Amino acid sequence: MSNSADAKIEENKERAISLPDELPQELLKGRYEDVYGRFSDDFKKQVHLAEFTEAMQAFLKGAGSFEQVARMQLNGGDTRIWFTPDKAKGIAGVFNEQGDILGLQINGHPGWPEQDKKKTAVTYKLPFQGEDWLVFWGGTNVLLNYHYEYESQRYAYDIVQAKDGYSYSGDPTRNESYYAFGKEILAPADGVVVSIVNDIPDNEPVGVMNEKAPAGNVVVIQHGGEYSYLAHLKKGSVTVKPGDRVRAGDVIGHLGNSGNSSEPHLHFQVSDGAELFQSHAIPIQWAGGIEPVKGEFMPIK
């Protein structure tokens, strides 16, 4: 082998980057072009190298290190989220099985830390039974929870059921293929039902969403001065009516894929009013003191 070939091999080794584990470190080293080279073709169409480099240089100024705080492996994607030690900056990356980057998001917003501490007065139990319930969105940062940006849904959760890294088995366009579809949904605490919706069709094929009725089929329960919302239920499955008194653990419906829903999942939140988009979400005080975030399974032992 020639000296030039040997030199080329060594150069390639030096330029090789380790993803996904070392993404923040590679960025902190300024290896923007090498990281960009691992973008998927579709992702490259969304952002140019110059734009990526400029954005990362500005974002990383003053950042000394990042620690991984969440990971979610689901349906062939591997999502990693890192924060600086002071939580002031965060990076979220979505990778395929080969470690190529399918998407990348950064966030430097400090959030609402004082609001995050104000828990519900009522303690809430999990609104379902069984295992394998995965937090798809949840936490007090937009990288962990896209709802966090919006005051009316800031502390909401989106929860799916997943087994062996997938939320479905079989044809992903059919609702019945998803483990969560049709599962019983339970009242999370004692209360009085104040409103229901029960006639919104479940989205078919999966992936088509109904933005005209964003919550889909939903049950709203009053717990003193707090209101729980259990949304995206299956059409015709709601078993309660306004005025009914429920106890924690009572079945109130079955999980579906109605409304602004990309796949069968439960949207769950607690607010200070009965109207979802006119109220303020409240951080949930969970039974057992758990504080689940994106990528974690519930219940957390």
NORWO-V597475 format. One record per pair of residues at least 12 apart in sequence whose ideal C-beta (glycine too) atoms are under 10 Angstrom apart, sorted by the first residue. I is the first residue (numbers start at 1). GAP is how many residues later the second one is. Records with the same first field share a line. If there is no record, write none. Layout:
I = GAP  GAP
This chain:
14 = 20
15 = 16  18  19  22
16 = 18
17 = 12  14  17  18  20  21  82
18 = 81
19 = 15  16  19  59  61  74  76  79  80  81  82
20 = 18  48  51  58  59  60  73  74  75  76  79  80  81
21 = 47  59  74  78
23 = 12  15  43  45  57  59  68  69  70  72  76  78  81
24 = 36  39  41  42  43  44  56  58  59  60  65  66  67  69
25 = 40  41  57
26 = 12
27 = 29  30  32  33  36  39  55  64  66  77  79
28 = 28  32  35  36  37  38
30 = 23  26  27  30
32 = 17  18  20  21  22  23  24  25  28
33 = 16  19  20
35 = 14  17  18  21  58  66  69
36 = 12  13  14  15  16  17  20  65  68
37 = 12  63  64
38 = 57  60  61  62  63
39 = 13  61  62  63  64  65
40 = 54  55  56  58  60  61  62  63
41 = 59
42 = 60  61
43 = 51  57  58  59  60  61
44 = 57
46 = 57  58
47 = 57
52 = 52
55 = 49  51
56 = 35  48  50
58 = 48  50
59 = 30  31  32  47  48  49
60 = 24  29  31  46  48
61 = 28
62 = 22  26  27
63 = 21  22  23  25  26  28  45
64 = 20  21  22
65 = 17  18  19  20
66 = 15  16  17  18  19  23  24  25
67 = 14  15  16  17  18  20
68 = 12  13  14  15  23
69 = 12  13  14  18  21  70  72  74  75  224  225  226
70 = 12  13  20  22  65  68  69  71  73  74  223  224  225  226
71 = 223  224  225
72 = 22  62  63  64  65  72  90  93  221  222  223  224
73 = 22  24  61  89  91  92  93  222
74 = 60  62  86  88  91  92  93  221
75 = 85  87  90  91  92  93  97  188
76 = 20  21  26  89  90
77 = 17  18  19  20  25  26  88
78 = 15  16  17  18  19  21  24  87
79 = 13  14  15  16  23  24  57  64  215  216
80 = 12  13  14  15  215
81 = 12  24  26  58  60  62  63  212  213  214
82 = 61
83 = 24  58  60  61
84 = 24
86 = 24
87 = 23  24  26  53  54
88 = 19  20  21  22  23
89 = 17  18  19  20  21
90 = 15  16  17  18  19  21  51  52  53  54
91 = 13  14  15  16  52
92 = 12  13  14  15  49  50  51  52  202
93 = 12  13  50
105 = 37  38  41
106 = 37
107 = 34  35  36  37  41  42
109 = 32  33  34  39  40
110 = 31
111 = 29  30  31  37  38  43
112 = 28  36  39  42
113 = 27
115 = 25  36  39  40  165  166  167  168
116 = 23  24  25  32  38  39  167
117 = 23  166
118 = 37  164  165  167
119 = 36  151  163  164  165  166  167  172
120 = 35  69  103  104  105  106  108  150  151  152  162  163  164  165  166
121 = 102  103  104  105  149  161  164
122 = 66  67  68  69  101  102  103  104  106  126  148  160  162  163
123 = 65  66  100  125  161  162  163  164  165  166
124 = 63  64  65  99  102  104  124  144  146  160  161  162  163
125 = 61  62  63  64  123  124  161  162  163  174
126 = 33  60  62  122  123  142  160  161  162  164  166  172  173
127 = 30  32  57  58  59  60  61  62  92  94  101  103  121  122  125  126  128  139  141  171
128 = 31  33  52  55  56  57  58  60  102  127  138  140  170  171
129 = 54  55  56  57  120  122
130 = 31  49  53  54  169
131 = 30  32  166  167  168
132 = 28  29  30  31  32  35  47  48  165  166
133 = 26  27  28  29  46  47  50  132  133  159  163  164  165  166
134 = 24  25  26  27  28  29  31  33  45  46  131  158  160  161  162  163  164
135 = 22  23  24  25  157  158  159  160  161  162  163  165
136 = 21  22  23  24  26  31  126  127  129  130  158  159
137 = 16  19  20  21  22  23  128  130  156  157
138 = 17  18  19  20  21  130  146  153  154  155  156  157  158  160
139 = 16  18  152  153  154  155  156  157
140 = 14  15  143  151  153
141 = 152  153
142 = 12
143 = 151
144 = 149  150  151
145 = 12  13  148  149
146 = 12  148
147 = 120  122  134
148 = 133
150 = 127  131
151 = 120  126  128  129  130
152 = 117  119  121  123  124  125  126  127  128  129
153 = 76  114  116  118  123  124  126  127  128
154 = 115  117  126  127  128  129
155 = 113  114  115  116  125  126  127  128  129
156 = 73  75  111  112  113  114  115  120  125  128
157 = 108  109  110  111  112  127  135  136  137  141
158 = 73  74  103  104  105  107  108  109  110  111  136
159 = 21  96  106  107  108  109  133  138  139
160 = 18  19  20  95  103  104  105  106
161 = 17  18  19  20  22  94  103  104  105  136
162 = 16  17  18  135
163 = 16
166 = 12  13
167 = 12  13  14  96  97  98
168 = 12  13  38  95  96
171 = 34  35
172 = 33  34  35  91
173 = 31  32  33  34  35
174 = 30  31  32
175 = 27  28  29  30  31  59  81  82  83  88  89
176 = 26  30  88
177 = 29  86  87
178 = 28  77  78  79  85  86  87
179 = 76  85
180 = 52  74  75  76  77  83  84  85  86
181 = 21  25  53  73  74  75  76  82  83  84
182 = 20  52  55  72  73  74  82
183 = 51  71  72  73  81  83
184 = 53  55  66  67  68  69  70  71
185 = 34  45  46  47  48  49  52  53  54  66  67  68  69  70  71  81  83
186 = 44  60  61  62  63  64  65  66  67
187 = 32  34  36  41  43  53  57  58  59  60  61  62  63  64  65  66
188 = 33  35  40  42  58  60  61  64  80  82  96  98  99
189 = 32  34  35  37  39  57  58  59  60  81  98
190 = 31  33  34  55  56  57  58  59  60
191 = 29  30  31  32  33  35  36  37  53  54  55  56  57  59
192 = 28  29  30  31  32  48  50  51  52  53  54
193 = 26  27  28  29  45  47  48  49  50  51  52  53  59
194 = 25  26  27  28  33  48  49  50  80
195 = 23  24  25  26  27  32  34  46  47  79  80  81
196 = 21  22  23  24  25  34  37  42  43  44  45  46  48  56  57
197 = 16  18  19  20  21  22  23  34  36  38  41  61  62
198 = 18  19  20  21  35  36  37  38  39  40  41  42  43  55  60
199 = 14  18  36  37  39  59
200 = 12  13  15  16  17  18  32  33  34  35  36  56  58  59  61
201 = 12  15  16  33  34  35  55  56  57  58
202 = 14  15  30  31  32  33  34  35  54  55  56  57  59  62
203 = 13  29  53  54  55  56  57  58  59  60  61
204 = 53
206 = 51  55  56  57  58
207 = 50  54  55  56
208 = 49  53  54
209 = 48  49  50  51  52  53  54
210 = 22  47  48  49  50  51
211 = 48  49
212 = 47  48
213 = 45  46  47
214 = 17  18  44  45  46  47  53  62  63
215 = 14  15  16  17  18  43  44  45  46  52  61  62
216 = 15  16  17  18  19  40  41  42  43  44  45  51
217 = 13  14  15  16  17  18  19  20  21  36  37  38  39  40  41  42
218 = 12  13  14  15  20  35  40  41  49  58
219 = 12  14  19  20  21  22  23  25  27  33  34
220 = 22  51  53  54  55  56
221 = 19  23  24  25  29  31  49  53
222 = 51  52
223 = 23  25  47
225 = 47  48  57
226 = 44  45  46  47  53  56  58
227 = 42  43  44  45  46  47  48  49  52  55
228 = 24  40  41  42  43  56
229 = 38  39  40  41  42  45  47  50  52
230 = 22  23  25  36  37  38  39
231 = 24  25  27  28  29  30  34  35  36  37  38  45
232 = 23  24  25  26  27  28  29  31  32  33  34  35  36
233 = 19  20  21  22  23  24  25  26  33  34
234 = 19  20  21  22  23  24  30
235 = 19  21  22  23
236 = 17  18  20
237 = 14  15  16  17  18  19  21
238 = 13  14  15  16  18
239 = 12  13  14  15
240 = 12  13
248 = 39
268 = 16
269 = 12  13  14  15
270 = 12  13  14  15
286 = 12  13  14
287 = 12
288 = 12  13
